[in-house]
Amino acid sequence: MPDNAPFDLPPDGKLVHNITHFARALRKAGLPVGPGRTLTAIEAVAAAGFTRQADFYWALHAVFVNRPEQRQVFDQVFRLFWRDPRYMEHMMALLLPSIRGVQEETPAAAAARRAAEALLDGAEPERPQTQEPDADEATIEIDASQTASAKEQLRSLDFEQMTGAEVAEAKRMLARLSLPVKPLPTRRLRADAAGRHADWRRTLRLAVRHGGEISRIARRNRATRWPDLVVICDISGSMSQYSRMVLHFIHAVANRQGQGWARVHAFTFGTRLTNITRHLRNRDVDAALKAAGAEAQDWQGGTRIGASLHAFNRDWSRRVLARGAVVLLISDGLDRDDTGVLSCEIERLHLSSRRLIWLNPLLRWDGFAPRARGIAAMLPHVDAFRSAHSVASLEALARAVSDPSDHGEKARLMAALRG
């Protein structure tokens, strides 16, 4: 329950109408709320009463929230709608563009902009009135023809700070992204007229057909195959919004024909490891992620990276990494378990994979340093260390996958770790 100032029900208040408007705001903020749930919420409040603040909050929470990822949106809308007497000014402040001055810039909390957008219902925030310039004053015109477009700004916007409309547009952009990869050479040889190796057995068989005369030498070359992609995604509370967007991207990669990947395997972990590979095969991304969320019961919970990697290395490593797969590990590296176990398991994962790429949304901060014990234990055993907080960061992932010399921010952070 949000920690806010107490509130009292006015004697002439219209509680039923307010609950109805509150349900509409939740629906606009992205929660699946319909008329049936609104009537159930009114009945639940009537049954629980309005004598205790906690009873009122949890009665509405029990009706409107049925998935862990909906809690943040519900908390923000509830706080703005019911508990803040100046909630309209607060919502306007969330939507106004921030002015970069000498004061410290405070970003909006998770889901706060979506809640404000839903409660304002399309209302435009008021801009400060400006005085008309005098005739003698010079008029300054700004040429904005070369400024970034809205789509370019959205590409670099943090997933956590997006509104509901921006999240929907970002998902459409991620669905169009590709993750190309180069084929791998094998030790098998196949017929190739321009091959480097002579195929003497086939040459003699052709000569027998022409009376023993060798008319040409058959040649062959090394065959190629596409590698596998293995995704291990952290779905703990601190990673919930980033994980959801990354899984949208992985779903698009897994279902795009001609992408190059032989197979795409996906796993999620919070407090335990869950295989969601078969769920991502569904062509409908919403149905796929809904089924994956139902399978992963630890969504938006705690984090046990070492234990989860141990379960992967023990149960799945030989099955999905035997062909030299590329592994994407999406996690913030914040683990409270024993760092010795984590270091051992991440080293084993690194040795079993063809290339291990760590995507960490904490890299969005300019002053990020590997001070956490979990990050310091994992960093030496990855091939590349990159961010995963925006559309642009996932676009840049293609280079890390296809270029073995690309290490992202690993060199800089390893220097900071040694120093």
Contacts in CASP RR format, 6 or more apart in sequence:
PFRMAT RR
TARGET T0000
AUTHOR 0000-0000-0000
METHOD contacts of the structure
MODEL  1
MPDNAPFDLPPDGKLVHNITHFARALRKAGLPVGPGRTLTAIEAVAAAGF
TRQADFYWALHAVFVNRPEQRQVFDQVFRLFWRDPRYMEHMMALLLPSIR
GVQEETPAAAAARRAAEALLDGAEPERPQTQEPDADEATIEIDASQTASA
KEQLRSLDFEQMTGAEVAEAKRMLARLSLPVKPLPTRRLRADAAGRHADW
RRTLRLAVRHGGEISRIARRNRATRWPDLVVICDISGSMSQYSRMVLHFI
HAVANRQGQGWARVHAFTFGTRLTNITRHLRNRDVDAALKAAGAEAQDWQ
GGTRIGASLHAFNRDWSRRVLARGAVVLLISDGLDRDDTGVLSCEIERLH
LSSRRLIWLNPLLRWDGFAPRARGIAAMLPHVDAFRSAHSVASLEALARA
VSDPSDHGEKARLMAALRG
1 53 0 8 1.000
1 54 0 8 1.000
1 57 0 8 1.000
1 58 0 8 1.000
2 57 0 8 1.000
2 75 0 8 1.000
2 78 0 8 1.000
2 79 0 8 1.000
2 83 0 8 1.000
4 79 0 8 1.000
4 83 0 8 1.000
4 84 0 8 1.000
5 83 0 8 1.000
6 53 0 8 1.000
7 53 0 8 1.000
7 82 0 8 1.000
7 83 0 8 1.000
7 85 0 8 1.000
9 15 0 8 1.000
9 50 0 8 1.000
15 45 0 8 1.000
15 50 0 8 1.000
16 42 0 8 1.000
18 81 0 8 1.000
18 82 0 8 1.000
19 38 0 8 1.000
19 41 0 8 1.000
19 42 0 8 1.000
19 45 0 8 1.000
19 60 0 8 1.000
20 38 0 8 1.000
20 42 0 8 1.000
21 81 0 8 1.000
22 60 0 8 1.000
22 77 0 8 1.000
22 78 0 8 1.000
22 81 0 8 1.000
22 82 0 8 1.000
23 33 0 8 1.000
23 34 0 8 1.000
23 37 0 8 1.000
23 38 0 8 1.000
23 41 0 8 1.000
23 64 0 8 1.000
24 33 0 8 1.000
25 77 0 8 1.000
25 81 0 8 1.000
25 115 0 8 1.000
25 118 0 8 1.000
25 119 0 8 1.000
25 121 0 8 1.000
26 33 0 8 1.000
26 64 0 8 1.000
26 73 0 8 1.000
26 74 0 8 1.000
26 77 0 8 1.000
26 118 0 8 1.000
27 33 0 8 1.000
27 34 0 8 1.000
27 118 0 8 1.000
28 117 0 8 1.000
28 118 0 8 1.000
28 121 0 8 1.000
29 73 0 8 1.000
29 76 0 8 1.000
29 77 0 8 1.000
29 111 0 8 1.000
29 114 0 8 1.000
29 115 0 8 1.000
29 117 0 8 1.000
29 118 0 8 1.000
29 164 0 8 1.000
30 73 0 8 1.000
30 114 0 8 1.000
30 118 0 8 1.000
30 164 0 8 1.000
31 64 0 8 1.000
31 65 0 8 1.000
31 70 0 8 1.000
31 73 0 8 1.000
31 74 0 8 1.000
33 64 0 8 1.000
37 63 0 8 1.000
37 64 0 8 1.000
40 63 0 8 1.000
41 59 0 8 1.000
41 60 0 8 1.000
41 63 0 8 1.000
41 64 0 8 1.000
44 59 0 8 1.000
44 60 0 8 1.000
44 62 0 8 1.000
44 63 0 8 1.000
45 56 0 8 1.000
45 59 0 8 1.000
45 60 0 8 1.000
47 59 0 8 1.000
48 55 0 8 1.000
48 56 0 8 1.000
48 58 0 8 1.000
48 59 0 8 1.000
49 55 0 8 1.000
49 56 0 8 1.000
49 59 0 8 1.000
50 56 0 8 1.000
57 78 0 8 1.000
60 74 0 8 1.000
60 78 0 8 1.000
61 71 0 8 1.000
61 74 0 8 1.000
61 78 0 8 1.000
64 70 0 8 1.000
64 74 0 8 1.000
65 71 0 8 1.000
65 74 0 8 1.000
67 293 0 8 1.000
67 299 0 8 1.000
68 240 0 8 1.000
68 299 0 8 1.000
68 300 0 8 1.000
68 301 0 8 1.000
69 240 0 8 1.000
69 244 0 8 1.000
69 299 0 8 1.000
69 300 0 8 1.000
71 300 0 8 1.000
72 110 0 8 1.000
72 111 0 8 1.000
72 240 0 8 1.000
73 111 0 8 1.000
73 114 0 8 1.000
73 115 0 8 1.000
75 111 0 8 1.000
76 109 0 8 1.000
76 110 0 8 1.000
76 111 0 8 1.000
76 112 0 8 1.000
76 114 0 8 1.000
76 115 0 8 1.000
77 115 0 8 1.000
77 118 0 8 1.000
77 119 0 8 1.000
79 87 0 8 1.000
79 115 0 8 1.000
80 87 0 8 1.000
80 90 0 8 1.000
80 91 0 8 1.000
80 115 0 8 1.000
80 116 0 8 1.000
80 119 0 8 1.000
81 87 0 8 1.000
81 119 0 8 1.000
84 90 0 8 1.000
87 119 0 8 1.000
90 116 0 8 1.000
91 115 0 8 1.000
91 116 0 8 1.000
91 119 0 8 1.000
91 120 0 8 1.000
92 116 0 8 1.000
92 120 0 8 1.000
92 125 0 8 1.000
92 126 0 8 1.000
94 108 0 8 1.000
94 112 0 8 1.000
94 113 0 8 1.000
94 116 0 8 1.000
95 113 0 8 1.000
95 116 0 8 1.000
95 117 0 8 1.000
95 120 0 8 1.000
95 125 0 8 1.000
96 125 0 8 1.000
96 127 0 8 1.000
98 105 0 8 1.000
107 158 0 8 1.000
107 161 0 8 1.000
108 161 0 8 1.000
110 160 0 8 1.000
110 241 0 8 1.000
113 161 0 8 1.000
113 162 0 8 1.000
113 163 0 8 1.000
113 164 0 8 1.000
114 162 0 8 1.000
114 163 0 8 1.000
114 164 0 8 1.000
114 167 0 8 1.000
117 163 0 8 1.000
117 164 0 8 1.000
117 165 0 8 1.000
133 139 0 8 1.000
151 169 0 8 1.000
151 173 0 8 1.000
154 162 0 8 1.000
154 166 0 8 1.000
154 169 0 8 1.000
154 170 0 8 1.000
154 173 0 8 1.000
154 391 0 8 1.000
155 173 0 8 1.000
155 390 0 8 1.000
155 391 0 8 1.000
155 392 0 8 1.000
155 395 0 8 1.000
156 390 0 8 1.000
156 391 0 8 1.000
156 392 0 8 1.000
157 166 0 8 1.000
157 170 0 8 1.000
157 390 0 8 1.000
157 391 0 8 1.000
158 364 0 8 1.000
158 389 0 8 1.000
158 390 0 8 1.000
159 167 0 8 1.000
159 170 0 8 1.000
159 241 0 8 1.000
159 242 0 8 1.000
159 245 0 8 1.000
159 361 0 8 1.000
159 389 0 8 1.000
159 390 0 8 1.000
160 241 0 8 1.000
160 242 0 8 1.000
160 389 0 8 1.000
162 170 0 8 1.000
167 245 0 8 1.000
170 245 0 8 1.000
170 391 0 8 1.000
171 245 0 8 1.000
171 248 0 8 1.000
171 285 0 8 1.000
173 391 0 8 1.000
174 245 0 8 1.000
174 248 0 8 1.000
174 249 0 8 1.000
174 252 0 8 1.000
174 391 0 8 1.000
174 394 0 8 1.000
175 248 0 8 1.000
175 252 0 8 1.000
175 285 0 8 1.000
176 252 0 8 1.000
177 249 0 8 1.000
177 252 0 8 1.000
177 253 0 8 1.000
177 391 0 8 1.000
177 394 0 8 1.000
177 395 0 8 1.000
178 253 0 8 1.000
178 256 0 8 1.000
178 259 0 8 1.000
178 398 0 8 1.000
179 229 0 8 1.000
179 253 0 8 1.000
179 259 0 8 1.000
179 261 0 8 1.000
179 397 0 8 1.000
179 398 0 8 1.000
179 401 0 8 1.000
180 259 0 8 1.000
180 260 0 8 1.000
180 398 0 8 1.000
180 401 0 8 1.000
180 402 0 8 1.000
181 226 0 8 1.000
181 227 0 8 1.000
181 229 0 8 1.000
181 259 0 8 1.000
181 260 0 8 1.000
181 261 0 8 1.000
181 326 0 8 1.000
181 401 0 8 1.000
181 402 0 8 1.000
182 402 0 8 1.000
183 224 0 8 1.000
183 225 0 8 1.000
183 226 0 8 1.000
183 227 0 8 1.000
183 260 0 8 1.000
184 224 0 8 1.000
184 225 0 8 1.000
184 226 0 8 1.000
184 227 0 8 1.000
184 324 0 8 1.000
185 222 0 8 1.000
185 223 0 8 1.000
185 224 0 8 1.000
186 222 0 8 1.000
186 223 0 8 1.000
186 224 0 8 1.000
186 225 0 8 1.000
187 222 0 8 1.000
188 222 0 8 1.000
188 223 0 8 1.000
189 197 0 8 1.000
189 199 0 8 1.000
189 220 0 8 1.000
189 221 0 8 1.000
189 222 0 8 1.000
189 223 0 8 1.000
190 220 0 8 1.000
190 221 0 8 1.000
190 222 0 8 1.000
190 223 0 8 1.000
191 199 0 8 1.000
191 202 0 8 1.000
191 218 0 8 1.000
191 219 0 8 1.000
191 220 0 8 1.000
192 219 0 8 1.000
192 220 0 8 1.000
192 221 0 8 1.000
193 219 0 8 1.000
194 219 0 8 1.000
194 221 0 8 1.000
195 219 0 8 1.000
195 220 0 8 1.000
195 221 0 8 1.000
196 219 0 8 1.000
196 221 0 8 1.000
197 219 0 8 1.000
197 220 0 8 1.000
197 221 0 8 1.000
198 217 0 8 1.000
198 218 0 8 1.000
198 219 0 8 1.000
198 220 0 8 1.000
199 217 0 8 1.000
199 218 0 8 1.000
199 219 0 8 1.000
199 220 0 8 1.000
202 218 0 8 1.000
202 220 0 8 1.000
203 214 0 8 1.000
203 216 0 8 1.000
203 217 0 8 1.000
203 218 0 8 1.000
206 214 0 8 1.000
206 215 0 8 1.000
206 216 0 8 1.000
206 218 0 8 1.000
207 213 0 8 1.000
207 214 0 8 1.000
207 215 0 8 1.000
225 262 0 8 1.000
225 323 0 8 1.000
226 260 0 8 1.000
226 261 0 8 1.000
226 262 0 8 1.000
227 261 0 8 1.000
227 262 0 8 1.000
227 323 0 8 1.000
227 324 0 8 1.000
227 325 0 8 1.000
227 326 0 8 1.000
227 354 0 8 1.000
228 261 0 8 1.000
228 262 0 8 1.000
228 263 0 8 1.000
228 264 0 8 1.000
228 265 0 8 1.000
228 320 0 8 1.000
228 321 0 8 1.000
228 323 0 8 1.000
228 324 0 8 1.000
228 325 0 8 1.000
228 326 0 8 1.000
229 253 0 8 1.000
229 261 0 8 1.000
229 263 0 8 1.000
229 264 0 8 1.000
229 265 0 8 1.000
229 325 0 8 1.000
229 326 0 8 1.000
229 328 0 8 1.000
230 264 0 8 1.000
230 265 0 8 1.000
230 266 0 8 1.000
230 267 0 8 1.000
230 320 0 8 1.000
230 321 0 8 1.000
230 325 0 8 1.000
230 326 0 8 1.000
230 327 0 8 1.000
230 328 0 8 1.000
230 353 0 8 1.000
231 246 0 8 1.000
231 250 0 8 1.000
231 264 0 8 1.000
231 265 0 8 1.000
231 266 0 8 1.000
231 267 0 8 1.000
231 327 0 8 1.000
231 328 0 8 1.000
231 330 0 8 1.000
232 267 0 8 1.000
232 268 0 8 1.000
232 269 0 8 1.000
232 308 0 8 1.000
232 309 0 8 1.000
232 312 0 8 1.000
232 327 0 8 1.000
232 328 0 8 1.000
232 329 0 8 1.000
232 330 0 8 1.000
232 331 0 8 1.000
233 239 0 8 1.000
233 243 0 8 1.000
233 246 0 8 1.000
233 247 0 8 1.000
233 250 0 8 1.000
233 266 0 8 1.000
233 267 0 8 1.000
233 268 0 8 1.000
233 269 0 8 1.000
233 330 0 8 1.000
233 331 0 8 1.000
234 243 0 8 1.000
234 268 0 8 1.000
234 269 0 8 1.000
234 270 0 8 1.000
234 303 0 8 1.000
234 305 0 8 1.000
234 330 0 8 1.000
234 331 0 8 1.000
234 332 0 8 1.000
234 333 0 8 1.000
235 243 0 8 1.000
235 268 0 8 1.000
235 269 0 8 1.000
235 270 0 8 1.000
235 296 0 8 1.000
235 298 0 8 1.000
235 299 0 8 1.000
235 300 0 8 1.000
235 301 0 8 1.000
236 270 0 8 1.000
236 298 0 8 1.000
236 300 0 8 1.000
236 301 0 8 1.000
236 302 0 8 1.000
236 303 0 8 1.000
237 300 0 8 1.000
237 301 0 8 1.000
237 302 0 8 1.000
237 303 0 8 1.000
238 303 0 8 1.000
238 332 0 8 1.000
238 334 0 8 1.000
239 330 0 8 1.000
239 331 0 8 1.000
239 332 0 8 1.000
239 361 0 8 1.000
240 299 0 8 1.000
240 300 0 8 1.000
242 330 0 8 1.000
242 361 0 8 1.000
242 388 0 8 1.000
242 389 0 8 1.000
243 268 0 8 1.000
243 330 0 8 1.000
244 289 0 8 1.000
246 330 0 8 1.000
246 359 0 8 1.000
246 388 0 8 1.000
246 394 0 8 1.000
247 266 0 8 1.000
247 280 0 8 1.000
247 289 0 8 1.000
247 292 0 8 1.000
248 285 0 8 1.000
248 289 0 8 1.000
249 394 0 8 1.000
250 264 0 8 1.000
250 266 0 8 1.000
250 280 0 8 1.000
250 328 0 8 1.000
251 280 0 8 1.000
251 285 0 8 1.000
251 288 0 8 1.000
251 289 0 8 1.000
252 285 0 8 1.000
253 259 0 8 1.000
253 261 0 8 1.000
253 264 0 8 1.000
254 261 0 8 1.000
254 264 0 8 1.000
254 266 0 8 1.000
254 280 0 8 1.000
254 281 0 8 1.000
255 280 0 8 1.000
255 281 0 8 1.000
255 283 0 8 1.000
262 323 0 8 1.000
263 320 0 8 1.000
264 277 0 8 1.000
264 280 0 8 1.000
265 275 0 8 1.000
265 277 0 8 1.000
265 316 0 8 1.000
265 320 0 8 1.000
265 325 0 8 1.000
266 275 0 8 1.000
266 276 0 8 1.000
266 277 0 8 1.000
266 280 0 8 1.000
266 292 0 8 1.000
267 273 0 8 1.000
267 274 0 8 1.000
267 275 0 8 1.000
267 276 0 8 1.000
267 277 0 8 1.000
267 312 0 8 1.000
267 316 0 8 1.000
268 274 0 8 1.000
268 276 0 8 1.000
268 292 0 8 1.000
268 296 0 8 1.000
268 299 0 8 1.000
269 298 0 8 1.000
269 304 0 8 1.000
269 305 0 8 1.000
269 308 0 8 1.000
269 309 0 8 1.000
269 311 0 8 1.000
269 312 0 8 1.000
270 298 0 8 1.000
270 299 0 8 1.000
270 301 0 8 1.000
270 302 0 8 1.000
270 303 0 8 1.000
270 304 0 8 1.000
270 308 0 8 1.000
271 298 0 8 1.000
271 301 0 8 1.000
271 302 0 8 1.000
271 303 0 8 1.000
271 304 0 8 1.000
271 307 0 8 1.000
271 308 0 8 1.000
272 298 0 8 1.000
272 304 0 8 1.000
272 307 0 8 1.000
272 308 0 8 1.000
272 311 0 8 1.000
273 308 0 8 1.000
273 311 0 8 1.000
273 312 0 8 1.000
273 315 0 8 1.000
273 316 0 8 1.000
274 295 0 8 1.000
274 296 0 8 1.000
274 297 0 8 1.000
274 298 0 8 1.000
275 316 0 8 1.000
276 291 0 8 1.000
276 292 0 8 1.000
276 293 0 8 1.000
276 295 0 8 1.000
276 296 0 8 1.000
279 288 0 8 1.000
279 289 0 8 1.000
279 291 0 8 1.000
279 292 0 8 1.000
279 295 0 8 1.000
280 288 0 8 1.000
280 292 0 8 1.000
281 288 0 8 1.000
282 288 0 8 1.000
282 291 0 8 1.000
293 299 0 8 1.000
303 331 0 8 1.000
303 333 0 8 1.000
303 334 0 8 1.000
303 335 0 8 1.000
303 336 0 8 1.000
304 335 0 8 1.000
304 337 0 8 1.000
305 331 0 8 1.000
305 333 0 8 1.000
305 335 0 8 1.000
305 337 0 8 1.000
305 342 0 8 1.000
305 374 0 8 1.000
305 378 0 8 1.000
306 335 0 8 1.000
306 337 0 8 1.000
306 338 0 8 1.000
306 341 0 8 1.000
306 342 0 8 1.000
306 345 0 8 1.000
306 346 0 8 1.000
307 337 0 8 1.000
307 341 0 8 1.000
309 342 0 8 1.000
309 345 0 8 1.000
309 346 0 8 1.000
309 349 0 8 1.000
310 341 0 8 1.000
310 345 0 8 1.000
312 349 0 8 1.000
313 345 0 8 1.000
313 348 0 8 1.000
313 349 0 8 1.000
313 352 0 8 1.000
317 348 0 8 1.000
317 349 0 8 1.000
317 352 0 8 1.000
321 327 0 8 1.000
321 352 0 8 1.000
321 353 0 8 1.000
324 353 0 8 1.000
324 354 0 8 1.000
325 353 0 8 1.000
325 354 0 8 1.000
326 353 0 8 1.000
326 354 0 8 1.000
326 355 0 8 1.000
326 357 0 8 1.000
326 401 0 8 1.000
327 349 0 8 1.000
327 353 0 8 1.000
327 354 0 8 1.000
327 355 0 8 1.000
327 356 0 8 1.000
327 357 0 8 1.000
328 357 0 8 1.000
328 359 0 8 1.000
328 397 0 8 1.000
329 349 0 8 1.000
329 356 0 8 1.000
329 357 0 8 1.000
329 358 0 8 1.000
329 359 0 8 1.000
329 382 0 8 1.000
330 359 0 8 1.000
330 360 0 8 1.000
330 388 0 8 1.000
331 358 0 8 1.000
331 359 0 8 1.000
331 360 0 8 1.000
332 360 0 8 1.000
332 361 0 8 1.000
332 362 0 8 1.000
333 360 0 8 1.000
333 362 0 8 1.000
333 372 0 8 1.000
333 374 0 8 1.000
333 375 0 8 1.000
333 378 0 8 1.000
334 372 0 8 1.000
334 374 0 8 1.000
334 375 0 8 1.000
335 342 0 8 1.000
335 373 0 8 1.000
335 374 0 8 1.000
339 373 0 8 1.000
339 374 0 8 1.000
339 376 0 8 1.000
339 377 0 8 1.000
340 377 0 8 1.000
342 374 0 8 1.000
342 377 0 8 1.000
342 378 0 8 1.000
343 377 0 8 1.000
343 378 0 8 1.000
343 381 0 8 1.000
346 377 0 8 1.000
346 378 0 8 1.000
346 381 0 8 1.000
346 382 0 8 1.000
347 381 0 8 1.000
349 356 0 8 1.000
349 381 0 8 1.000
350 356 0 8 1.000
350 381 0 8 1.000
350 382 0 8 1.000
350 383 0 8 1.000
355 383 0 8 1.000
355 384 0 8 1.000
355 401 0 8 1.000
355 404 0 8 1.000
356 381 0 8 1.000
356 382 0 8 1.000
356 383 0 8 1.000
356 384 0 8 1.000
357 382 0 8 1.000
357 383 0 8 1.000
357 384 0 8 1.000
357 385 0 8 1.000
357 386 0 8 1.000
357 397 0 8 1.000
357 400 0 8 1.000
357 401 0 8 1.000
358 378 0 8 1.000
358 379 0 8 1.000
358 382 0 8 1.000
358 384 0 8 1.000
358 385 0 8 1.000
358 386 0 8 1.000
359 386 0 8 1.000
359 387 0 8 1.000
359 388 0 8 1.000
359 393 0 8 1.000
359 397 0 8 1.000
360 375 0 8 1.000
360 385 0 8 1.000
360 386 0 8 1.000
360 387 0 8 1.000
360 388 0 8 1.000
361 387 0 8 1.000
361 388 0 8 1.000
361 389 0 8 1.000
362 368 0 8 1.000
362 375 0 8 1.000
362 387 0 8 1.000
363 385 0 8 1.000
363 386 0 8 1.000
363 387 0 8 1.000
363 389 0 8 1.000
363 409 0 8 1.000
364 387 0 8 1.000
364 389 0 8 1.000
364 390 0 8 1.000
364 393 0 8 1.000
368 413 0 8 1.000
369 413 0 8 1.000
369 416 0 8 1.000
370 376 0 8 1.000
370 379 0 8 1.000
370 413 0 8 1.000
370 416 0 8 1.000
370 417 0 8 1.000
376 417 0 8 1.000
379 385 0 8 1.000
379 410 0 8 1.000
379 413 0 8 1.000
379 414 0 8 1.000
379 417 0 8 1.000
380 414 0 8 1.000
382 410 0 8 1.000
383 404 0 8 1.000
383 407 0 8 1.000
383 410 0 8 1.000
384 400 0 8 1.000
384 406 0 8 1.000
384 407 0 8 1.000
384 408 0 8 1.000
384 410 0 8 1.000
385 407 0 8 1.000
385 408 0 8 1.000
385 409 0 8 1.000
385 410 0 8 1.000
385 413 0 8 1.000
386 393 0 8 1.000
386 396 0 8 1.000
386 397 0 8 1.000
386 400 0 8 1.000
386 408 0 8 1.000
386 409 0 8 1.000
387 393 0 8 1.000
387 409 0 8 1.000
388 394 0 8 1.000
388 397 0 8 1.000
399 406 0 8 1.000
400 406 0 8 1.000
400 408 0 8 1.000
END
